[in-house]
Amino acid sequence: MSSKNVRIVELNAENWYACCELEVSLEQKDYIEPNAISIAQSKFEPTLKPYAIYAEEKVVGFLMYNSVQEELEGYWVYRIMVDKEFQGKGIGKAATNLMISEMAKLPNVKKIVVGYHPENIGAHNLYSSLGFIDNGDRFGKEMAVIKYITE
């Protein structure tokens, strides 16, 4: 399965259940809510935008971001996960790049922000490889890193 054939599709009647069945590795379970919780949250917070991540024609991940600005005057990534069976293939990076492209279309976007647990080395490596910067911002147990969007 190649990261070249990665696409993101808005959550819909055909892909939501497949997203609910996805799992992260045992080591990652403490770092992210189950997708079913995120999907439910998106139904009560309409500014949240959930997407399925496809590799070829298979649902292999889930992501969600907020379409309104929040803390740090940025648009926040709420979730990004790739199923444990498909990790390490560049799918998460490809999907995150696609998400950043979508978020860059939001009004007055200057910053995209994501929070994660400092011990989550996979998240740290992903976000730093995509140009997110740690300015020392912390929210509870999570650190927040920022990607600056230029016109």
C-alpha positions as CSV (number, residue, x, y, z in Angstrom):
1,M,0.0,0.0,0.0
2,S,1.6,3.3,-1.1
3,S,1.3,6.7,0.4
4,K,0.9,8.0,-3.1
5,N,-2.7,6.8,-3.2
6,V,-3.8,8.5,0.0
7,R,-6.9,10.7,0.0
8,I,-9.2,12.1,2.6
9,V,-12.9,12.0,2.3
10,E,-15.5,13.8,4.5
11,L,-17.1,11.4,6.9
12,N,-20.3,10.0,5.4
13,A,-22.8,7.1,5.6
14,E,-20.4,4.8,3.7
15,N,-17.2,5.3,5.8
16,W,-18.2,6.2,9.4
17,Y,-18.4,2.7,10.6
18,A,-15.1,1.6,9.1
19,C,-13.5,4.6,11.0
20,C,-15.1,3.3,14.2
21,E,-13.4,-0.1,13.7
22,L,-9.9,1.3,13.3
23,E,-7.4,1.0,16.2
24,V,-4.1,2.5,17.2
25,S,-1.3,0.3,18.6
26,L,-1.5,-0.6,22.3
27,E,1.3,2.0,23.1
28,Q,-0.8,4.8,21.5
29,K,-4.2,4.1,23.2
30,D,-3.5,6.5,26.1
31,Y,-2.8,9.3,23.6
32,I,-6.0,9.5,21.5
33,E,-9.8,9.1,22.0
34,P,-11.5,6.3,20.1
35,N,-12.8,7.4,16.7
36,A,-16.4,6.7,17.7
37,I,-16.1,9.4,20.5
38,S,-14.6,11.8,18.0
39,I,-17.4,11.1,15.5
40,A,-20.0,11.6,18.2
41,Q,-18.3,14.9,19.2
42,S,-18.5,16.1,15.6
43,K,-22.3,15.7,15.6
44,F,-22.6,18.0,18.6
45,E,-20.0,20.5,17.6
46,P,-20.8,21.4,14.0
47,T,-17.6,23.3,13.4
48,L,-15.6,20.0,13.7
49,K,-14.8,18.5,10.3
50,P,-14.3,14.7,10.4
51,Y,-12.7,12.8,7.5
52,A,-11.8,9.2,6.7
53,I,-8.3,8.5,5.4
54,Y,-8.2,6.2,2.5
55,A,-5.2,4.3,1.1
56,E,-6.3,3.1,-2.4
57,E,-9.9,2.1,-1.7
58,K,-9.6,1.1,1.9
59,V,-10.4,3.2,5.0
60,V,-7.1,3.2,7.0
61,G,-7.4,6.2,9.3
62,F,-9.4,9.1,10.6
63,L,-8.8,12.8,11.1
64,M,-10.8,15.8,12.4
65,Y,-10.1,19.5,12.6
66,N,-12.0,22.6,13.8
67,S,-13.2,25.1,11.1
68,V,-13.1,28.0,13.5
69,Q,-10.2,29.6,15.2
70,E,-9.5,28.8,18.8
71,E,-6.6,29.2,21.3
72,L,-3.4,30.7,20.0
73,E,-5.4,32.3,17.3
74,G,-5.2,29.1,15.2
75,Y,-7.2,26.4,13.7
76,W,-6.8,23.2,15.6
77,V,-6.3,19.6,14.5
78,Y,-8.4,17.5,16.8
79,R,-7.5,14.0,15.7
80,I,-5.3,12.2,13.3
81,M,-4.8,8.5,13.5
82,V,-3.8,5.6,11.2
83,D,-4.8,2.0,12.0
84,K,-2.1,0.0,13.6
85,E,-1.9,-2.3,10.6
86,F,-1.1,0.6,8.2
87,Q,1.3,2.6,10.3
88,G,4.9,3.3,9.2
89,K,4.0,3.5,5.5
90,G,3.9,7.3,5.1
91,I,0.0,7.4,5.1
92,G,-0.2,9.6,8.2
93,K,2.2,12.1,6.7
94,A,0.4,12.1,3.4
95,A,-3.0,12.5,5.0
96,T,-1.8,15.3,7.3
97,N,-0.5,17.2,4.3
98,L,-3.9,16.8,2.6
99,M,-5.6,18.1,5.8
100,I,-3.2,21.1,6.0
101,S,-4.2,21.9,2.4
102,E,-7.8,21.8,3.3
103,M,-7.3,23.9,6.5
104,A,-5.3,26.4,4.5
105,K,-8.5,27.3,2.7
106,L,-10.2,28.4,5.9
107,P,-10.8,32.2,6.5
108,N,-7.8,34.2,7.7
109,V,-5.7,31.1,8.4
110,K,-2.3,32.0,9.7
111,K,-1.7,29.1,12.1
112,I,-2.6,25.5,12.3
113,V,-2.2,24.1,15.8
114,V,-2.1,20.5,17.1
115,G,-1.8,19.3,20.7
116,Y,-0.3,16.0,21.7
117,H,1.2,14.2,24.7
118,P,5.0,14.9,24.9
119,E,5.7,11.2,25.3
120,N,4.0,10.5,21.9
121,I,7.2,10.2,19.9
122,G,5.3,9.2,16.7
123,A,3.2,12.4,16.8
124,H,6.3,14.5,17.6
125,N,8.2,13.1,14.6
126,L,5.3,13.5,12.3
127,Y,4.5,17.1,13.2
128,S,8.1,18.3,13.3
129,S,8.7,16.7,9.8
130,L,5.9,18.8,8.5
131,G,7.2,22.1,9.9
132,F,5.2,22.4,13.1
133,I,7.2,24.4,15.7
134,D,7.1,24.1,19.5
135,N,7.0,27.5,21.0
136,G,6.5,26.1,24.5
137,D,2.7,26.3,24.6
138,R,1.1,23.8,27.0
139,F,-2.6,22.9,27.6
140,G,-2.9,20.5,30.5
141,K,-0.9,17.4,29.8
142,E,-0.5,18.3,26.1
143,M,2.0,20.4,24.2
144,A,0.8,22.5,21.3
145,V,2.8,22.9,18.2
146,I,2.2,25.4,15.4
147,K,2.5,25.4,11.6
148,Y,2.5,28.9,10.2
149,I,0.6,29.3,7.0
150,T,1.9,32.0,4.6
151,E,0.0,33.4,1.7
